[in-house]
Amino acid sequence: MASLFKHLRVHQIFGANTDVGKTILTTALVLASASRKTAVHYLKPISTGPLEEADDHHVKRYGRHEGSLISAECLFRYKEPVSPHLAAKLSSGDELNIPSDETFINAIANRIRRCAANIREPAHMYIETAGGIHSPTLSGTTQVDCYRPLFLPTILVGDSKLGGISTTIASYEALLLRGYIIDAIILFRDHYYRNWEYLNPYFLERGVELFVVDPPPPILPDPSKNFTITKSYYQSIISSEEEDGMSAIMNHLDTRHKNRLNELESMPRRTLDTIWWPFVQHGSIQKEENVTVIDSAHSDFFSVTRQNTLHDKLVNENVLAPEFDGSASWWTQTFGHAHPALTLAAARASGRYGHVMFPEHIHLPALKLAERLVHDGPGKGWASRAFFSDNGSTGMEVALKMALRAFSLRHKYELEGRKKKELGVLGLKGSYHGDTIGAMDACEEGVYTCEWHNARGYWFEPPTVGIRDGDVIISIPPALSGSTRGHDTKAESLSWVYDIEARLCSPLALMYGSFIQQTMGKLEQGGPKLAALVLEPLVMGAGGMIFVDPLFQRVLIDVVRGRRSGPSSEWSGLPVIFDEVFVGLQRIGMESTSALLGVYPDISVNAKVLTGGLIPLAVTLASHSIFQAFFTGNKADALLHGHSYTAHPIGCEVANETLSLIDKVTASKNWKAAQAKWDRPDGSLGKVWSLWDPTFVTELSKLERVDEVMTMGCVLSIHLKDASAGYSSNSARALLEPLKRCMDIGPELSSAPGGAPFGIHFRTLGNVAYFMTSLNTSPSVISSVEDRIWEAITE
Amino acid sequence: MASLFKHLRVHQIFGANTDVGKTILTTALVLASASRKTAVHYLKPISTGPLEEADDHHVKRYGRHEGSLISAECLFRYKEPVSPHLAAKLSSGDELNIPSDETFINAIANRIRRCAANIREPAHMYIETAGGIHSPTLSGTTQVDCYRPLFLPTILVGDSKLGGISTTIASYEALLLRGYIIDAIILFRDHYYRNWEYLNPYFLERGVELFVVDPPPPILPDPSKNFTITKSYYQSIISSEEEDGMSAIMNHLDTRHKNRLNELESMPRRTLDTIWWPFVQHGSIQKEENVTVIDSAHSDFFSVTRQNTLHDKLVNENVLAPEFDGSASWWTQTFGHAHPALTLAAARASGRYGHVMFPEHIHLPALKLAERLVHDGPGKGWASRAFFSDNGSTGMEVALKMALRAFSLRHKYELEGRKKKELGVLGLKGSYHGDTIGAMDACEEGVYTCEWHNARGYWFEPPTVGIRDGDVIISIPPALSGSTRGHDTKAESLSWVYDIEARLCSPLALMYGSFIQQTMGKLEQGGPKLAALVLEPLVMGAGGMIFVDPLFQRVLIDVVRGRRSGPSSEWSGLPVIFDEVFVGLQRIGMESTSALLGVYPDISVNAKVLTGGLIPLAVTLASHSIFQAFFTGNKADALLHGHSYTAHPIGCEVANETLSLIDKVTASKNWKAAQAKWDRPDGSLGKVWSLWDPTFVTELSKLERVDEVMTMGCVLSIHLKDASAGYSSNSARALLEPLKRCMDIGPELSSAPGGAPFGIHFRTLGNVAYFMTSLNTSPSVISSVEDRIWEAITE
């Protein structure tokens, strides 16, 4: 992916427009490097038009006298003098023969790697793009987007002509939108338009250095005279000692290269000195090598520094390596990192509103998002209102406040004085609803809870689902099974387990029902007064990737409501809260769990995927009957909870874009293909499915060290055998440690962009390792991650 | 500010570059409008170059046959054929004579208003910009930024030539970064480069419609022949019925105009049907007129719809009006809305990282922010670590967890079992630390608290500071004064009140000290076991803009610590938490309150201003001795609190940009001038100061209806006389209701961008009205808001 070598300084050259002097200035850079006795490689990935006019020939011609210091090459050459995407089309005759972005990027990455491998002294490399920054490349992707996985430091050749101020700034902004490091802007000194006079302070204010170079002489008709004057032009600008001339540019680029390396090298130490990470025992993470420095990220990969290449003398190796984001950055990533559509969505909302006041006000991004979520999203069929906050935890606190109020109001005569404060919730053991103290109080006491924790409620130990030794097993806990060791039931298939309607009349359902009723009867005698049923439907994530038998959750809801569930405008029994922060919005292959469970909640919470993995935003959806509990004429009865950035337009706009992109991804070929693999034996669509391969999952479950495996949608969870299970266990982390290393794969290309060997970042929960893809992770990437997991566990 | 009229459809025309056919296509638009018998006004705000070649002359020449339907004009004309900023410079001779952006924008807004006022039938207006989108306008600001306050619907003329794909897309993105509504992109049909074939699907995917128009014939040397062929060219493209020709463009622009009006009209109803606002009693806000629709925002103003212009037949009036954001959008706005530097900061972090994993990882934006905050920001002198979360409330929960752990660990032998759960905090009555339940538990029970609230601690009623009848008064509450009615002390000046070191040996300080010691002695006998001192230094915002006597807070800290405060590496007595979410980062004119109070906290929290008013992010800073309480070899001892988007790169990068911009604003002339107004009588710098005028504040405090006034930095707080004070009181809201109306100011221009009359959005806390500016609100805007407040209260 990203390329950075200690000894090879690489720059890509973008143009603010076509015909701004990119080739002249790149040649000048090449010659300037060579004049310092630095070996320099010029790469023109794509050349179109007549061979004798090609840019690499220009470089070779004028660099001839430098002998072996200069090498120049072109990777894809087309003789048609048109835009690369047209040239590729014309010459291939068949769209299928056009090199893909992946092939294109791999070819460039490969050239950089080979070039770096073969040098003994510091060297330079210049990669000249074609046309303007947004000119389409071979596949049709525009260049700024296509080159992005390589994340090369950038030189922008500005436009010195009329209109050039505008095109230069617009190009600079397009580069910024892709996060590029812009090391320099270079411009010809046009004495009529004098664009540099304007652009110099403009970019200085923005921290980017601008250099001005004398323009080349007019082209002469006589080729040999032309050669002579052009050659002497190059000599004059290279030898110029002006403070913004070629010599200054060389020094500047060298400094920028060195500074970047130094900064990357310094980051682990500085991090250990200043940062307080969440969920990290700093006492165990004290070495610089324990800090992963993320220099940039793209698609499903971080680009991280390999600290040994910085410290050691490995000057020919890439300082940066791809690292697969195997936790989807704590369950947030939806379409991979730095997705341009999300960046543009954020930018347009920021440009139109920034943030604006929300109470008693409205803006389009929030209104559209609320309508979409309520009427045509997870709230479809039951929700009436959307309430925005900042994260899953605050979303759940809002949900709890809603439920507590609704319950208290209906039972106001029984709940005088302190009794309201003693209300509790009904839930499942292993629940986790976020880190704020109120959300924590809706869960049992445990390792995550703090001094103020007050476990308010009662939690059932639920039956769970998993794949063990190739079989789908429902594990019934002791209390439910009536035996001290619990009881396992083999199920026909995953699809069977999740076909709840079919199981509702099964003996197991009856057993669940009577157990729940008995327990609740006892609770009414002496337990806490319950005010809400709070569930993470199907999967309890932070509790250890516990896949609950969905039948148990369904029966629980039915019992609590005192009826077989169905649409109703009034909540009954207890308000039911679905915490879908983790499972919602297609993370486990469905928009909401309601359809599968066959019941609607009264309140639900979404976050994480909601903003496609970019920024914090949460929504609490509520039914009309919940909303009514706050609807009076008295200001103090309102829901008095709201954070400063409530419904911030950037978050809402990014969420709207995310929901549109989700619609596309769920209709994509990759999804259909993955779903097909999980079809029932009779060929009908399974109730649940996964982006992970069914055979891989089954075989994994048969391994000696593996206790149980489970998967749905993007999630793969592996419970390892470990006597001392629990959060403090390090067994999963220790066993899978090899995944973090970049595997040497020889001359083969990996499935990471650029083809370099990659490491895998993953998170564990005690003895549980889990892996999570984005919604659009490519099958080839998933397949190579599967291979690596297999190797790590079987080794 | 923004312009939108029912009967006048206005578009601004931007070019992807200079010489892309902007004038030709704008003329075609004018002629197409006229051909439909629609009156049309063409405006060229700036024209440079020879008069006879001016664009408005071109329009007039070819529009002559349409008679009175077409009018054309130019506002600023310069004969030099160079970029506007150079032309203005050359012709003015003096930089001071160059029209400012404000003058320029007001002139255009004025023309639009007049044009709209004079029509009887629906009409069109086209405003043609100069050069490319980023070409500098008169003052040197680039056009996309300069025109932004008008927020006009935009037509982008694409570039049909070689390189035009790139310049067109880059221009589109630059427009998006400013949030413009792009109604159409128009392009010439160049049959050689065929850019439209690429751009059409590209923009279709992004929801923007592209139209292709035949190019004009080549210019002939003979003027009369040239006129004839050009005229027939215009006639042919206007009468063309091609599906993307001029006729289709007209229909499309009409539809977009109509849809926008309809959408704005529908928004209040839809909002009332779907949105659940925080802190709003929906039972009291049921009318559409109660919903303020924010169409866009810029600097300190929202652009809101005037619903009567939408419903009624007020077709000649602007549908949009500026509304001064008088609550700084719930205390978040720092440099006004939609600040381009913040948008670009968000965009570049999004482009480089998106969001990435934080625990055990690091990225530059987070590291730089942490270092800046700890070493050279509010943590300077005492903090060692930065912990990131999402908002002030979660930041405070983290702070509480830190303090509870540190205290519990030091007192572990006294705190067996349940005692840890009963720990409380020491604070002040009126405190507010955010809406999550744990943060609420650090405050007294009140209107904001929910069923689960558990007031954990003890809260002193503090003495307060305010300006009453022109005098600075310290109000001592009953318990402290020993009398049942409390006691007021007149202070020499505000500067005297905040000169804490000088007051430390005063009798009042001794009285505070002995009262605090006595009370704490009693608490030790029977009160809750206290584990932390939690303060909002200087001002308690949500509690009702209570300005606490700073001496009391200082003495309280000293007593709790058992010593005169000073830098110490170990916390003593109780960990001291400063909740600076509201007061920090220059909101009240200082980076942190530590310098003024003369003490450092052990833990502090910042949010709101931290991200310049764009997106949620909070930081909890902690001293080394607090950090050490979590530093062991045991994973379970770590601070187990972290939200999914912890330290999200966009938030951190925007915060870094914000801190840089704050450095500029605090050194600005406007700040120096405001500070000078608050100098002490002897001319020395006051300890506290305000952006609000001291005379205005003093006079306000003398008004009949006003009980007390107080101000610091951006904040102005007005306590109104009201027997039934408290959160449920509506007195402030009712009295100041007239501020919401747009005041008719006749032919005068207001200080809002564009000069239109503006309303004022403000928030109240019961009988307290407060007003808050951005850090960079202009003196003229503040002054007109002061006038409006004066009128409202004196009327």
Interface residues (C-beta under 8 A of the other chain):
Chain A: N17 T18 D19 V82 S83 H85 L86 G131 G132 I133 H134 S135 P136 G140 T142 F151 L162 G163 I165 S166 T167 T168 I169 A170 S171 E173 A174 L176 L177 R178 G179 Y180 Y193 Y198 R206 E263 M267 P268 R270 T271 T274 I275 W276 W277 P278 F279 V280 Q281 H282 G283 S284 I285 N290 V291 T292 V293 I294 D295 S296 A297 F302 D325 S327 S329 W330 W331 T332 Q333 G336 H337 A338 H339 P340 L342 T343 L344 A346 A347 R348 A349 S350 G351 R352 Y353 G354 H355 V356 M357 F358 P359 E360 H361 I362 H363 L364 A366 L367 A370 E371 V374 H375 S384 R385 A386 F387 S389 D390 N391 G392 S393 T394 E397 L400 K401 L404 R405 S408 K420 K421 L423 G434 D435 T436 I437 G438 A439 M440 D441 V447 Y448 C450 E451 W452 H453 N454 R456 A531 A607 K608 G613 L614 I615 P616 A622 F627 F630 F631 T632 G633 N634 K635 A636 D637 A638 L639 L640 H641 G642 H643 S644 Y645 T646 H648 I650 G651 Y727 S728 N730 H761
Chain B: N17 T18 D19 V82 S83 H85 G131 G132 I133 H134 S135 P136 G140 T142 F151 L162 G163 I165 S166 T167 T168 I169 A170 S171 E173 A174 L176 L177 R178 G179 Y180 Y193 R194 Y198 R206 E263 M267 P268 R270 T271 T274 I275 W276 W277 P278 F279 V280 Q281 H282 G283 S284 I285 N290 V291 T292 V293 I294 D295 S296 A297 F302 D325 S327 S329 W330 W331 T332 Q333 G336 H337 A338 H339 P340 L342 T343 L344 A346 A347 R348 A349 S350 G351 R352 Y353 G354 H355 V356 M357 F358 P359 E360 H361 I362 H363 L364 A366 L367 A370 E371 V374 H375 S384 R385 A386 F387 F388 S389 D390 N391 G392 S393 T394 E397 L400 K401 L404 R405 S408 K420 K421 L423 G434 D435 T436 I437 G438 A439 M440 D441 V447 Y448 C450 E451 W452 H453 N454 R456 A531 A607 K608 G613 L614 I615 P616 A622 F627 F630 F631 T632 G633 N634 K635 A636 D637 A638 L639 L640 H641 G642 H643 S644 Y645 T646 H648 I650 G651 Y727 S728 N730 H761
